[in-house]
Amino acid sequence: MARRRWQAARAMIAAAAVMVTVACGSGSSAGKPSASAPAVLPSSGTGTAEIGGRQVTVHVPDSYHPDRPAPLVIGLHGYSSDAREFESYMRLTPESDRRGFVYAYPDGTTDDRGNRFWNATDACCAFSSPETDDSGYLSQLISTMRATYRIDSSRVYLIGHSNGGFMAFRMACEHADQVTAIVSLNGASWTDAARCRPSRPVSVLAVHSSADETIAFGGGQINGVAYPSAATTITQWLGYDRCAATGRDAAPLDLVTDLPAAETSVRAYTQGCAGGSTVREWTIDGGTHVPRLTSTFATAVTDFMVAAVRPAR
């Protein structure tokens, strides 16, 4: 528990630094994704390999069998964090074992200040030049996972925290042909909504903390570049998925250890949504940028992801 709290505090401090730091000069890892062949990936259990020039950890549940298509979940860490910290925080490996999905969590590239990041939306978080093609890299990663494992192409999911949440939104915008649903914890969509043109509907679960001190609930700026509010992010995706603006409230959830029980309000938008998609809005009342998550969080977000199945065209 002490280690987990230290990791959460480190992530919070590093994320807060994004708000006041402008990184200039040349990035240490830039350009298009590498076409190099991946190392051998695990057939079961957890293993780490280099895919496209970057380190990726993959967990394959014991229930996986190449004769049966499995869902795929990709986890995306926040700014200055890494894949290992992301999994320590989110704790999705037990859900992989329980639900039978293949789980991959890659490292982003490192900027000229030594911080790992994802080049996500127009607001976050490529602070060095030239910019990396993380959208292309993650698309390549999905293709590599599908070539290595028997993946159900109708059940491919991304989940990200902070900068990773921004990146999940970008993937839904640019690679909707590969992505079924995304979960974003304290991230946001594009400032310029016209830059998001999903080729087909993508289900979205946007989780926001009302007292987020880094990515403000009401919107704000990173290094002078605006990012949208929680409400605007939801409104954008209702439009992309062609959902009616009237949502339905559900029972609140208890997702955070140091807040009163059932602190997270839940609203679902399903009416009129195209292609079987849904948009869901969870608000952690009093939550911070790195809330201390209960084990219920991993179960609840996994419930959302595995329930989303892209219908055949």
C-alpha positions as CSV (number, residue, x, y, z in Angstrom):
1,M,0.0,0.0,0.0
2,A,2.8,2.4,0.8
3,R,4.4,1.8,-2.6
4,R,1.1,2.4,-4.3
5,R,0.6,5.7,-2.5
6,W,4.1,6.8,-3.4
7,Q,3.5,5.9,-7.0
8,A,0.2,7.9,-7.0
9,A,1.9,10.9,-5.4
10,R,4.7,10.8,-7.9
11,A,2.3,10.7,-10.8
12,M,0.3,13.6,-9.4
13,I,3.4,15.7,-8.9
14,A,4.7,14.9,-12.4
15,A,1.4,15.6,-14.0
16,A,1.1,19.0,-12.2
17,A,4.5,20.0,-13.6
18,V,3.0,19.7,-17.1
19,M,0.9,22.7,-16.4
20,V,3.8,25.0,-15.8
21,T,6.6,23.6,-18.0
22,V,7.3,24.4,-21.6
23,A,9.7,21.9,-23.1
24,C,11.7,23.1,-26.1
25,G,14.2,21.6,-28.5
26,S,14.4,18.2,-30.1
27,G,12.8,15.1,-28.8
28,S,15.0,12.1,-28.2
29,S,12.5,9.6,-29.8
30,A,10.6,11.1,-32.7
31,G,9.2,10.2,-36.1
32,K,7.2,7.4,-37.5
33,P,6.7,4.1,-35.7
34,S,9.4,1.5,-36.4
35,A,8.7,-1.4,-38.7
36,S,11.1,-3.7,-36.8
37,A,9.9,-7.2,-36.0
38,P,8.8,-7.8,-32.4
39,A,10.5,-10.1,-30.0
40,V,8.8,-13.3,-28.9
41,L,5.6,-12.6,-27.0
42,P,4.4,-14.8,-24.2
43,S,1.9,-17.6,-24.9
44,S,0.7,-17.3,-21.4
45,G,1.4,-15.3,-18.3
46,T,3.2,-11.9,-18.4
47,G,6.2,-11.0,-20.6
48,T,7.9,-7.9,-21.9
49,A,9.1,-7.5,-25.5
50,E,10.2,-4.8,-27.9
51,I,7.5,-3.9,-30.4
52,G,8.1,-1.2,-32.9
53,G,11.2,-0.1,-31.0
54,R,9.4,0.3,-27.7
55,Q,8.9,-1.8,-24.6
56,V,5.5,-3.4,-24.3
57,T,4.3,-5.7,-21.4
58,V,1.8,-8.3,-22.4
59,H,-0.3,-10.5,-20.1
60,V,-2.0,-13.6,-21.6
61,P,-4.6,-15.3,-19.3
62,D,-4.5,-19.0,-18.8
63,S,-7.9,-19.3,-20.4
64,Y,-6.5,-18.0,-23.8
65,H,-6.6,-20.5,-26.6
66,P,-5.8,-19.8,-30.2
67,D,-8.9,-21.5,-31.4
68,R,-11.1,-18.9,-29.5
69,P,-10.9,-15.2,-30.3
70,A,-10.1,-13.1,-27.2
71,P,-10.7,-9.4,-26.5
72,L,-7.8,-7.1,-26.4
73,V,-7.2,-4.3,-23.9
74,I,-4.4,-1.7,-24.3
75,G,-3.4,0.4,-21.3
76,L,-1.9,3.9,-21.6
77,H,0.0,5.5,-18.8
78,G,0.1,9.2,-18.0
79,Y,2.7,11.9,-18.6
80,S,6.0,11.1,-16.9
81,S,4.7,7.6,-15.8
82,D,5.4,4.3,-17.5
83,A,3.7,1.0,-18.2
84,R,4.7,-0.7,-14.9
85,E,3.3,2.2,-12.8
86,F,0.1,2.2,-14.9
87,E,-0.6,-1.4,-14.1
88,S,0.4,-1.0,-10.4
89,Y,-2.2,1.8,-10.3
90,M,-5.0,0.3,-12.4
91,R,-4.6,-3.4,-11.5
92,L,-6.1,-4.8,-14.6
93,T,-4.1,-8.1,-14.7
94,P,-6.5,-9.9,-12.4
95,E,-9.4,-8.7,-14.6
96,S,-7.5,-10.2,-17.6
97,D,-7.3,-13.5,-15.9
98,R,-11.0,-13.4,-14.8
99,R,-12.4,-12.1,-18.1
100,G,-10.1,-13.8,-20.6
101,F,-8.8,-10.7,-22.4
102,V,-5.2,-10.3,-23.7
103,Y,-3.8,-7.2,-22.0
104,A,-0.9,-5.0,-23.4
105,Y,0.5,-1.9,-21.8
106,P,3.3,-0.1,-23.7
107,D,5.7,2.6,-22.7
108,G,5.4,6.0,-24.5
109,T,8.5,7.7,-25.8
110,T,10.8,10.0,-23.7
111,D,10.9,13.8,-24.3
112,D,13.9,16.0,-23.8
113,R,13.2,16.3,-20.1
114,G,13.3,12.6,-19.6
115,N,9.5,12.2,-19.2
116,R,7.5,9.5,-21.0
117,F,4.5,10.8,-22.9
118,W,2.0,10.3,-25.6
119,N,1.5,12.7,-28.5
120,A,-2.2,12.8,-28.1
121,T,-4.5,15.7,-28.8
122,D,-3.9,19.3,-29.8
123,A,-3.5,20.2,-26.1
124,C,-1.6,17.2,-24.7
125,C,1.2,16.2,-24.4
126,A,4.0,16.6,-27.0
127,F,6.1,19.4,-25.5
128,S,9.2,18.7,-27.6
129,S,9.8,18.8,-31.4
130,P,9.6,16.9,-33.7
131,E,6.4,15.2,-32.6
132,T,6.2,11.4,-32.4
133,D,3.5,9.5,-34.4
134,D,2.0,7.7,-31.4
135,S,-1.3,7.3,-33.2
136,G,0.4,5.3,-35.9
137,Y,2.5,3.4,-33.4
138,L,-0.6,2.2,-31.4
139,S,-2.4,1.3,-34.6
140,Q,0.6,-0.8,-35.5
141,L,0.6,-2.3,-32.0
142,I,-3.0,-3.4,-32.4
143,S,-2.1,-5.0,-35.7
144,T,0.8,-6.8,-34.2
145,M,-1.3,-8.1,-31.4
146,R,-3.8,-9.4,-33.8
147,A,-1.1,-11.0,-35.9
148,T,0.3,-12.7,-32.8
149,Y,-2.8,-13.8,-30.9
150,R,-6.3,-14.8,-31.9
151,I,-7.9,-11.4,-31.2
152,D,-11.6,-10.7,-31.6
153,S,-11.6,-7.6,-33.9
154,S,-15.0,-6.6,-32.6
155,R,-13.7,-6.3,-29.0
156,V,-10.6,-4.1,-29.0
157,Y,-10.4,-1.6,-26.1
158,L,-8.1,1.2,-24.9
159,I,-7.9,2.6,-21.3
160,G,-5.8,5.5,-20.3
161,H,-5.1,7.9,-17.4
162,S,-4.4,11.6,-17.9
163,N,-2.2,11.9,-20.9
164,G,-3.1,8.3,-21.7
165,G,-6.7,9.3,-21.6
166,F,-6.1,12.0,-24.1
167,M,-4.3,9.4,-26.3
168,A,-7.3,7.0,-26.0
169,F,-9.5,9.7,-27.3
170,R,-7.2,10.4,-30.3
171,M,-7.2,6.7,-31.1
172,A,-11.0,6.6,-31.1
173,C,-11.0,9.6,-33.5
174,E,-8.3,8.3,-35.9
175,H,-8.6,4.5,-35.7
176,A,-12.2,3.8,-35.1
177,D,-11.9,0.9,-37.6
178,Q,-9.7,-0.8,-35.0
179,V,-11.1,0.4,-31.7
180,T,-14.4,-0.7,-30.2
181,A,-14.5,1.3,-26.9
182,I,-12.3,3.5,-24.8
183,V,-12.0,4.5,-21.1
184,S,-10.4,7.8,-20.1
185,L,-9.6,8.6,-16.5
186,N,-9.1,12.4,-16.1
187,G,-8.2,13.0,-19.8
188,A,-10.1,15.0,-22.4
189,S,-10.9,15.0,-26.1
190,W,-9.7,17.5,-28.8
191,T,-9.9,21.2,-28.3
192,D,-10.6,21.5,-32.1
193,A,-13.5,19.1,-32.3
194,A,-13.3,19.2,-36.1
195,R,-10.0,17.3,-35.9
196,C,-11.9,14.2,-34.7
197,R,-13.6,12.3,-37.5
198,P,-14.2,8.7,-36.4
199,S,-15.0,6.5,-39.3
200,R,-17.5,4.6,-37.2
201,P,-19.0,4.8,-33.8
202,V,-16.8,4.1,-30.7
203,S,-18.2,3.6,-27.2
204,V,-16.8,6.0,-24.6
205,L,-16.5,6.0,-20.9
206,A,-15.2,9.3,-19.6
207,V,-14.3,9.4,-15.9
208,H,-13.6,12.8,-14.5
209,S,-12.7,14.0,-11.0
210,S,-14.6,17.1,-10.0
211,A,-11.7,18.5,-7.9
212,D,-9.0,17.5,-10.4
213,E,-6.1,19.9,-9.8
214,T,-4.2,19.1,-13.0
215,I,-6.8,18.5,-15.8
216,A,-9.6,20.8,-14.5
217,F,-13.1,19.5,-14.6
218,G,-14.3,22.8,-16.2
219,G,-11.6,22.8,-18.8
220,G,-8.3,24.8,-18.8
221,Q,-5.0,25.1,-20.5
222,I,-1.7,23.2,-20.8
223,N,1.2,25.6,-21.6
224,G,-1.3,28.1,-23.1
225,V,-3.2,25.5,-25.2
226,A,-6.8,24.9,-24.2
227,Y,-8.4,21.6,-23.5
228,P,-12.1,21.0,-23.2
229,S,-14.2,20.5,-20.0
230,A,-15.7,17.2,-18.9
231,A,-19.1,18.4,-20.2
232,T,-17.7,19.4,-23.6
233,T,-15.9,16.1,-24.0
234,I,-19.1,14.3,-23.4
235,T,-21.0,16.6,-25.8
236,Q,-18.5,16.0,-28.5
237,W,-18.8,12.3,-28.3
238,L,-22.6,12.4,-28.2
239,G,-22.3,14.1,-31.5
240,Y,-19.7,11.7,-33.0
241,D,-21.8,8.7,-32.0
242,R,-25.1,10.4,-32.9
243,C,-26.6,9.9,-29.4
244,A,-29.5,11.8,-28.0
245,A,-28.5,14.4,-25.5
246,T,-30.8,13.0,-22.8
247,G,-28.9,10.6,-20.5
248,R,-30.1,8.2,-17.8
249,D,-28.8,8.2,-14.3
250,A,-27.8,5.0,-12.7
251,A,-26.8,4.0,-9.1
252,P,-23.6,5.8,-7.9
253,L,-20.4,3.8,-7.5
254,D,-17.8,3.6,-4.7
255,L,-14.5,3.8,-6.6
256,V,-12.2,5.8,-4.3
257,T,-10.9,4.7,-1.0
258,D,-10.6,8.1,0.8
259,L,-14.0,9.6,-0.2
260,P,-17.4,8.9,1.2
261,A,-19.1,5.8,-0.1
262,A,-20.7,5.9,-3.6
263,E,-18.9,9.2,-4.5
264,T,-19.1,8.6,-8.2
265,S,-22.2,9.6,-10.1
266,V,-23.1,7.6,-13.3
267,R,-24.9,8.7,-16.4
268,A,-25.4,6.7,-19.5
269,Y,-26.4,7.9,-23.0
270,T,-27.7,5.1,-25.2
271,Q,-30.8,6.6,-27.0
272,G,-30.2,6.9,-30.7
273,C,-26.5,6.0,-30.5
274,A,-25.2,4.6,-33.8
275,G,-23.8,1.2,-34.4
276,G,-24.6,-0.1,-30.9
277,S,-22.3,2.4,-29.3
278,T,-22.9,4.1,-25.9
279,V,-21.4,7.1,-24.1
280,R,-21.1,7.0,-20.3
281,E,-20.1,9.8,-17.9
282,W,-18.8,9.0,-14.4
283,T,-18.0,12.0,-12.1
284,I,-15.9,11.4,-9.0
285,D,-17.3,14.0,-6.6
286,G,-14.3,15.5,-4.8
287,G,-11.9,13.3,-6.7
288,T,-8.3,14.4,-7.5
289,H,-6.2,13.8,-10.6
290,V,-4.8,10.6,-9.2
291,P,-7.7,9.3,-7.0
292,R,-6.9,6.3,-4.7
293,L,-8.9,3.7,-6.5
294,T,-10.7,0.8,-4.9
295,S,-10.5,-2.7,-6.5
296,T,-14.1,-2.0,-7.7
297,F,-12.7,0.5,-10.3
298,A,-10.9,-2.2,-12.3
299,T,-14.0,-4.4,-12.2
300,A,-16.4,-1.5,-13.2
301,V,-14.3,-0.2,-16.1
302,T,-13.8,-3.8,-17.4
303,D,-17.6,-4.4,-17.2
304,F,-18.0,-1.4,-19.5
305,M,-15.3,-2.5,-21.9
306,V,-16.2,-6.1,-22.3
307,A,-19.9,-5.3,-22.8
308,A,-19.1,-3.2,-25.8
309,V,-19.1,-5.4,-29.0
310,R,-18.9,-3.9,-32.4
311,P,-21.7,-5.2,-34.6
312,A,-20.7,-6.8,-37.9
313,R,-21.2,-4.6,-41.0
